[in-house]
Amino acid sequence: LPPGQGGALGVGPHGVDQIALYDGLTPLGGNVTQRDLTRFFKSARFGVEGKPERTVRPREGLRIVRDRWGVPHVYGRTRADVEFGAGWVTAEDRGLLLQLLRPAGRIAALDVPGIDAFSFALSGRGFQPSAQAERQLSGTIALLQATRDGRQLLADVRAFVAGINAYHRANQLPIEPWTPNDVAAMGALIGAVFGAGGGDETRRSMFLDALQRALGDERGKIVFDDLRGRNDPEAPTTIAKVFAWEDGTRTGVGNATVDDGSFVPVTFGAVSSLARKSHTLMSNALLVGRSRSANGHPLFVAGPQTGQFYPQILMELDLHGGGIDARGAAFPGISFYVLLGRGKDYAWSLTSSTSDLIDDYAEELCGDDTHYRYQGSCREMGSFDAGTLKGAAGEPDRRLLYRTTVHGPVLGYATVDGRRVAIARKRSTRGRELLSGLAWQDLNTNKPRNAAEFLRSASRLEMSFNWVYADDRDIATFSSGRLPIRPDTVDTGLPTSGSGDFEWRGFLPFARHPQAVSPATGTLVNWNNKPAPGFAAADDQWAYGSVQRVELLRNGLAATPKHTLVTVVSAMNAAATQDLRTVEVWPSIRAVLESGPAPNPRAQAAAQLIDDWRAQGSSRLDRDLDGWIDHPGAAVMEAAWRPLAEAVVAPVLGPLVPRLRQLHGGHDPPTPDANAFGSGWYGYVDKDLRSLLGRPVSGAYRTRFCGAGDLGACRAALWGALDAAAGELEAAQGAD
């Protein structure tokens, strides 16, 4: 959560005053005590504890009390008062972010081709939306008018917007007034950055084409399917029960494979640097049910993460009045409700699930680049004017004009078997962003009376998220999203034919979404991993293999039969700094190495250093805070991982290894984004080497990668990679 509640341009008294809590907790690893819980966690009780720092009354019926951390506690006589107050404190605490994210939200809502909305926000570029853009955004407002809950949500949004504008007026800030369209755009932004999966079929299909050109059609497709891991039975899941979605064999009837290198994207001049980037995933949650709890009540430890920024993206709110009672974190601009936190007698959180709700379509052209064939007829493409992008220094303003088909914006043009096609993108949540607010409306008004009712409320969120919940009786989880049901023949990893014969067949019903209430295992653990067996990974999600970082959390919980809040926090905190490669993948690498002698003492010593580090817990902590790595095994693993992983896949991929790395990086190192080990080649190495060793493997690869299936050749390659890394360290730091 935030390093501080403040978020003004200048770091004020509450800008970073919570960093000490993080800095105090992290070095403890798995040795957290009861005293540490009170030292390094703020209370999340309703209301102000201790002496208030200040109180303001922006209007009659509204009182905002700031506690010693600067957290606003908003009390309203009516619901409109509470929402007005939420808008007021959002403008005060995250005014800078509101202005940065406001145009980016429109880029996200409109799916402007070639521009990544979050990168655009960080660029600080200006954007003036067109009247056409505003009309499209207003469409989501109109959808809310159809139901009673929707009309109430719209009333909440309007009161929230009034609070933002009132703060601006009171402080004489010359800012264009906010409207509900701004809130809809912000909803689109959070969906684009944290709540969506899929939409990378074109790029991935070009990799398939490259594989088939190099290895032949049949073998190339086999290698592609092995690497993507669409439904690996060994993938760690939050729920043990099977929830089948897009499982089974997909023949590819209704798909198109884009010729390698043929795709030419739509660009807007210098804005091409803002093209879509893969987003890191960070959030986790550990829930322990009554059967595994020492006090007989559920335990809930959740770590929602959105990266380390100033101002922090999330802010904290405590809202009371007019039927609303909730405290927790919210995303500025849609902070009229608490998004992650607690109600009167339950707590909830979310992690990104990346479930597939975006598809690329290959549109057959007819006549020229502005006409395409759909349902047997030649149609003219639409034209969309998103608005004007303000030029950076020395650059002209640019009009964001692009073409559209029935499926969505045209991303660019490519060839399929030499025939020119347009690539268009369809998103299931386009134009519906504010409808997801109905889920949070339920939770902020304490509508769910039990875990089963919580599942229903969570299902109202149309974005791709994993929900977790606990009350005094149960723990629960639900994986949400407006998830399309595609034709059985369509391979979801490749572009779909835009002919009209392979359209979506509706959306996944409630009962088929991964969900559980107080499972027999006694725990629910998630770190952006696969939600349930049988639930296929999105086309852009190749990390659901045999190794995933959630195992670090699971290992920590497994070590204790009966838990307290202290032991659950300890499990979370220990995993936060462990090296996944060393804990879960190194044993398979070591087993191959040990099948023959080391080539020299240096290579043997390097392997032993990693062994020793693993035996001590594989922690990357700098416990003595001297700025140096505590154990040399960490340095060896850091230097050796890339050559080791490449030694495994190179015998098959050869010159295509860099292409795989572009799609699915070999390692996800710890970064300032508060992320580590979310995606990498960990499963590739583990699964292939276990097969090579003759160990039990479920869903084994049809391809033998390391050594092309020869143990001796694989062993020699791995020893060579490790020795080369040790040699580089020796040259840089000395033989000792």
N, C-alpha and C positions, 0 to 999 in steps of 0.2 A: 504494500500500500504506500501512501505518500511518504517522502522524507520529511514532509512538513505540510501543514494545511495551507500555508500561504503559497501564492503563485504569481505574485506581481513581477513587473519587470526588474525591480530591484529586490534582492533577497531580504525580506523583512524579518521580524522576530520569530515568525513561525514558518519560515521558508524551509529550513533544513533541521529543525530541532528534534525530529524523530530519528535521524540517522544514528544517533547514539544507541538506540534500542537495537537496531540491526547489527551495529558493530559489536555490541556486547553479547548478543546471542550467537552469532555465527562461529566464533572461535571455540565455543563450548562443544561443538560436534554432537556426539551422542550422549554427553554427560550433563544434561540439563537437570536442574533441581527444582523443587517446588518454589523456592525463593526466587529462582530465575524467572519463573512465570510472572511474578508480580514486578520484577525489576525491568523486564524487557518486553512486556506486552501491556498496552494501554487497556484500561477497562472499556468494555463495550456496553455498559449498562445504559438504560434509557435515562435521560436527564443529566444534569450537571453535578459532578462530584467535586466537592471543595468549593472554594471561593470563585465566583465568576470573574472573568477578566474584564468583560464589558457587556452591556446590554443596549440594544437599539430597538426602536419601535418605528419601522418605516411607514406604517399606516395603522389606523384604528383596527384592533382585533388581531394584531400580529406582534409577537415579541421574539427577538433573536438574541440568544444568550451565548456568548463565547466562553468556553472553558479555558483552563490554563494552557492547553495545547492549541488554542485558537479554533477548535472544532465548533461549528455552529449548531446550536440546539434550537430548532424552529418550532414555535408554539403558535397555533392559529385558532381563532374562534370558529372559523369555518374551514372547509376543505380548500376553498379558493384562497383563503389567507395563507394556509400552509404552502400551497403551490407558488403563490406570489413570493413568499419568503425563500423558497428553494431557488427561484430565479434570482432574487436579490443576492443571496450568498454566492451563487454560482458566478454572477458578474463580478462580485468583489474578490473571490478567491481564485478564479480562473479566467478573468477577463482577457488576458493575453492569449490564452489558448483558444478561447471562443473565437477571437478574430482570426487566428491562424487556421483553425479548423473549419471555419464557416464556408469558405470557398471550396476547400477540399471535400467537404461533405457533398457538395453538388457534383463534383467530379465523380465521386463514388456512386451517387444516386443515379446519375445519367450513364454510367458505364462508358465514359469517354475513352475511346480506343487509344492505346499507347501511353496512357498516363496513369501511374500508380498514385492513388489518392493520398496515401500517407506520406510518400516521398514529396508529393506536391505540397502538403501541409508544412513539412519541414523546410521546404525551399523558401517559404515566405512570399511566393509570387502572388500577385493580385489577380482576381478573376471577376469579371462582370457578367453575371448570367443573363441570358436572353429571355424574352417574354415566352418563347416556346419552352425553354427549360423550366420556368416558373409554373407554367401550365401543367407540365408533366408532374412536377413535385406536388402540385395541388391535388392531383389525382389520389394520392394516398390519404389526404385529408378527407376527400369525399367518401372513401371507403369506410371511414370511422362513423359516418352518419347513419350507417345501415343498422347498427345495433345499439342497445341501451348502454352496454359497457363501452362501446366505441364513442358514443356521444359524451360519456363522462370523461373518457380519456382526452378527448378533444377539449373539453372544458378545462381539464387540468393543464393541458399544454398551453392554452390561451392565458390562463392565470400565471403560469410559469414565465411565459414570454413577457407579460406585463411587468413582472418583477424585475426581469433583466433590464427592460427599457426604463423602468422607474429608477433603478440604480444609476444608469447612465445619465439620466436627466438630473438627478440629485447631485451628481458629481460633475456636472457640466462637461460630459465627455461627448465629443462630436462624432458619434457612431450612428450609422444608419439603423433605424429601429429594427428589432428582431420580429419575425413573423413565425407562424407555425411551419412554414416551408423550411425555415432554418432548422427547426427541430427534426423535421423529416429527413433533411440532409444529414444531420448528425447521426441519426439512426442508421442511415445507409453507410456512413463511414465506419461505425463500430462493426457493422455486419461485414463490410469489405475487408477490414483489417483482422478481425478476430473471429468472425462468425460465418465463414464460407469455405468451401472446398471445391476443387475441380477447376475446369476451364483451361487446362494446359494440354489438351489432347493434340493440338496441332504440332507443338514442339516435340512432344513425345513420339508422335507418329513418324516424324522425320527421323528420329533416332531408330525407330523400328525399320524404316526403309534403309538406313545406313547399315544396320545389322544384317538385313536380308541381302543387300548387295555384297557384303563381305563374306557372309556365311551360308548363303542360300536361303530360299524362302522358308523352308520348314525349320531348319536349325535356327535361323535368325529369329523367328517367332517364338521358338522355345526359350531361347536366351532372354528375349524381351520379357516373356511372361515370368521367368524365374526372377528377374531383377525387380520387376514391379511389385511382386508379392501381394497380389490383389486380395487373396484370402488364405494367408499362411496359417495352417492349423496350430503352429507353435507360437503365434503372436500373443504376447501377454494381453489379457483382457480384464476389464473391470468387473464384468459379470461372467459367471460360468455358463449360464444358460445360452443356448443357441438362438440367435435372432437372425434369420436368413434374409438378406437383401442383396440383390444382384449377385447371388451365388450361382454355382453350377457352370456348365460349359457354355460359352458364348461363341457362336459360329462366326461372328463378324459380318453377317448379312445385314446390310444397312449402314455399314461403315465405309470410310474412305481413309486410305493411307497417303499422306501428303509426301510428295517427292522430296527427298532430302535436299535442303538448301534452297527450296523454291519459294518459301514464304517471304513475302515482302510486306511488312506491317505498315499500317497507316501511321504517319508521324506528323508532328506539327513543328517542323524546323528544329530549333535548339531544344525543344521540349522532349526530344527522344531520350534524353538522360533521365527522364522521370518515368520511363517505361516500367511495367509491372515487375516487382521483385518478390521473391519468396519471403514469407513472413515467419519470423521465429515464434515458437510456441513455448510458453513458460509456466503456465499455471498447474498447480497440483492440489490434491485433497486426500486426506487420510481419515476415514470414518470407521469407528469401532462400535459394534453393536453390543447389546446387553450381555450376550453370552460370552463375550471376550473382555468385558469391562469389570474391573475390580469393584466398582461401586454399584453395579447393576443398572447403570444408566448409559445411554450412548455417549460417545466421545467424538468430538468434531474438531479437526485441525485442517484448515484450508489456506492455501497460498495463492490467491489470484495475482497474476503478474501481467503487467502491460509494458515492461521495460523501465529502464532507469533514466528519467529525464528531469529537467527542471524547466518549467513547472511540470510536476508529475501529472500524467494523464488523469489518473483517478483522484477524486477528492472525497472527503468524508462529510456525512450529513446525519442529523438526528431529527426526524420529522414527526410531529404530533399534532393531531387535531382533525376534526371533520371525518373521522373514520380511519385516518392514516396513523399508523404507529410502526415505525421502522427506523433502524439505524444501520449505517454501513457505508459502503463506497459506491460512487456513481461516476459515470463518464460525463464530463462537462457538456452541456448542450442537450443532453437527455436526462439530466439530473433532477427532473421533476419527481422521480421515484428513486429509492435506493435500489441498486442493481445487484449488490452482493452484501449480505449482512444478516440481520436478524429481525424477526417480528416479535410479537408478544411472547410466544412460547416455542419458537423454532428458529433455526439458523439455516442459511443456504449459501451456496457459492456456485461458481461456474468454471469450467475449463473449455478451451477451444477444442472442437471435435474434428474439424476439417471434413465433415461428411459432404458428399458430392451433390451440390445443387446448381452447378454451372456446367454447361456443355458448349463445345464448339461444333458448328455445323458447316459442312462443305456445300456451298450453293452452286449448282450447275448454272453457268452463264448462258444467255441466249442473245445473240446479236452483238452486245458490247458489255463493258464492265458495269453498266448501270441497270442491267436487266438480268433476271434469274428465273429459273423454272421451278414452280411450286404447284403441286397437285395437278400436273399436266398442262398448266398454262404458263405463258411467259409474262412475268410481272415486272413493272418498273420499281426499282428500289426507292425507298423514301429518302428524304434529306433531313438531317437534324442539325439545327443551329444551337449549340450549347451555350455560346456566349463568346466573350473576348478575354483572352489570356493576356495580361499585362506583360510587356516585354521587360526583361532584365536590362541592366545597364548596357546601352549600346545596341539593344535589340528592338525591333518593332513589335507593336501589339499584334496578336494573331487571333484570327477568328477560328473557333473550333467548330468546323463544319465537317460532318461525316455522313456516310450513307447507312441506311438501315434496311433490313429484310423483316419478314414476319418473325424471325427468331431473335432479332436484336441488332445492335450495332455491327457494322462490317469492320473487322479488325485489320483486314488486309487481303491480299490475293496470293494464290499459290497454284501449283499444278498437282494433279492426281493422275498418274499414268500419262503424263504429258499434256493433259487437258487443263486449261485454265479454270479455276474456281475462285469464288469469294469465300472467305471465312467469316462467319457471323457467330455471335455469342449470345446464348440464352441463359438468364438467371431466374430461378424460380421465385425469388423475393423482390424482383424489380417492381417498383411502384407500390410495394406493400410494407415498406419499412416500419411505419408507425404501428401497424397491427401487432407487431411483436411486443409493444408496450402493454398489451392486455395481460401478458404473463406477469409482468412486474406489478401491474395494478392489483392483481389478486394477492400477491405476497405483501405488498405495502399496506393493504387493507385487512390483512390477516384472514383472508377468505378460506384457505385450506385449514380444515380442522384435524387432519391426520395425514399420514404419509400418502395414502391412496389419493386423497384429494390434491395433495401437492403434485403428484404425477400429472394429473389433469391440467393443473395450472401451468406446469412447466411445458406441457405439450403445446401451449398457445404461442410459444416463441418459435418463429419461423426461421431463425438463424441457426447455424450449426454449432451447438454447444452441448457439453455434458453438464447436467445439473446434479448437485449433491445436496442432501437435506438431512437434518436431524432434529428430532424433538425429544421429549423425555422418555419415549418408548421405542422409537424406530429410527433406523437410518434408511436412506433411499437414494436412488439415482435414476435419471432419465436422460436419454440422448435425443435432443430436439432437432428440428429443422423441417422445412417444407421440402421434403425429399422426393424427387420424381420417381415414378415407376416407369422404367424404360422397356421397350420391347425385348422379349427374351433372347432374341438373336443378336442384339446390339452389344458390341464390346465397348464397355464404358470407358476404356482407356484410349480410345481413338475417336477422331471426329465422326459425327453422325451425318449421314446423307440428308441434305436439306430438301429432298424431293417432296416431303409431306407424308411419305409412307411409314415413317419411323418416329412419329411424334410421341411425346410422353403420354402414358396411359393413366394419368391421375397422379396422386401423391400417397406416400406411405401412410396407412392409417395408424391411429394411436397404438393399437395392440401389437403392431410389428416393430415399434421403436424399442431399442434396448432399454430395459427398465428392471428395477428390482427394489423390493422392500425387505429390509432385515434378512439378507440371504443366510443360508446355513453356514457359510464360511465365517460369518461373524465380522467380516470387514468389507469395505468398499474403498478401493484405492485407484486413483487416476493421476496420471502425469501426461496428459494429451496422448494417451495410448488408445488402442483399438477398444471400442466399448464392449463388444460381445463377439463370440465365435460366429462365423457365418456372415458377419456384417462387413461387406466388401469395402476396401479402401478406395478413396477417390483417385482419379487419374493422376493427380499431382502429389499423392501421398505414397511414397515408396519406402517409408520407414517402419511399416507394420510387419516387421520380420520377427525372427526368433529371439532377438535381443531388443529390449526397450528399457529406458531408464526407470520406468515404474517398478522394475524388479528391485531397484535399490530401496524403494520405500517398502515394498512387500517383504524384503529380507529383514528390514528393521522391525517390522511388526511381528514377523514369524519368530523372532528371538525371544519374545515374551508371551507366555500363555494368557495372562490376565493383565490388562492395561489400565494405567491411570493417564490423566492428561499429560503428566510429566513424561511418561514413556513414549507416548505418541508424538509429542513435540520432539523428543530426543531422536526418534526414528526419522522424522522429517528433517531435522537439523543435521543429522549425520549424512543423510543421502545428498544434502545440498552441496557438499564439497567432495563427494566420492567420485572417482574416475570410473565410469561405466566400462570402458574398454578393459581396464585391469581386473575389475571384479568379475565380469561376465564373459569376456572374449579371450582374455589371456590364457585361461586353462586349456582351451582347444589349441591355441597356437603353441603353447608349451608342450602339449602332448605330441604334436607333430615334430617339434624340435628334438624331443627326447627319444624319438624313434631312431636316432643316429647321433654320432658324436658331433660336438661343436667343431667348427673349422679351425678355431684358435682360442687361446685363453681370453682374449678381449671379448669375443662374442659370448663365451660362456659367462664371463663376469657381468656382461650387460644383462643377460637373461636372469642371472641370480639377483641382480639389483631389483628387477621388476618383481621377482618372486618375494623378496624380502619386503618390498613396499606393499605388496598385496597382503602378505601375512599380517602387516600392521594396520590394515584397514583401507588402503588405497586412498587416503585423504589428501586433498590438494591444499589443505590448510597451511598457512604460515603461522604456526602456533606461537612462536616467539616474536612475531611481528618485526623481524629484522629485515624484511623485504627479499629474503632469499628462500628458494625452495628448501623445505625441511628434509626431504628424502630424495637422494639422487635417482631412485627408481622412477620418479615422476618425470625427470628430465629425459631419461632414456625412452620412456613410453612416448613422450611428446615428439621426440626426434624420430622414433622408429615406426610410429603408427602408419603414416602415409606410405612409406615403402613396403611395409608388411601387407597392408591392405591391397596395394596395387600388385604386389607379387601374387596375391590370390587370384585376382580377376584378369590380369594381363594375358595369361596364356590363351584365353578365349577372346577377349576384347581387343587385344593388340593396340593399334593406333586409335581405337575408339574409347580408350580409358578416359581421356579428357572430356569427351562428350558426355559420358556417364556422370562425371564430376559436375558438369554444368547443370545437369538435371537433378542430381541427387548427390550432394557433397559427401565426400568420404568421411568427414568428421565435422562435428558441430562443437567448436571449442567454447570454453567460457568467455563471455563477452560482456561489455557494459549493458547489453540488452537484458541482462538478468537471465540469460538462457545458456544452457549447455547440454550437449548429448541428446538433443531432441531429434536429430536426424543424422544418419551416417551409414557407413558400410558395415556396421557392427554385426548385423544379422547375416550378411553375405559371408563374412569371414567365419563366423561361428558355425553356421549351418553346413557350409561346404566342407570345412575341416572335419567336422564330426562325421559326415558321410564318408570322407576319405579314410578316417580311422576305423570305420566299420561300427560306429556307435549307433544306438537307436535314434532315428530321425523321423519325425512325422511330417509328411508332405515334402519329402526330399526333392532337391532340385533335379530336373531332368538333365541338367548340364553339370559336368564335372569341371570345375574351374581351376583350382590350384594344381599346378603340375599337369594340367590336362588329365587329371585322374590318376597320376602316378605319384605314389607317396614319396619315393626317393627324390624325384624332381621337385616336388613341392617343398620338401624339407630343405633341400639345397637352396631354393629360392628364398625361403624364410630366414634361414641362417645368414644368407648373403645380405638380405635387407637389414637385419638386425646388426650385423657386423659393420655395414656401411654407415649406419646411423651412429654406432658407437665410435667409429673412426672420425666422424664429423665432430662429435662432442669432444673427443680427445684432442683434435686439432684446435678447437676453439677454447678449451678450458684446461687442458693438460691431462696427462695419463692417469692422474690420481682422482 
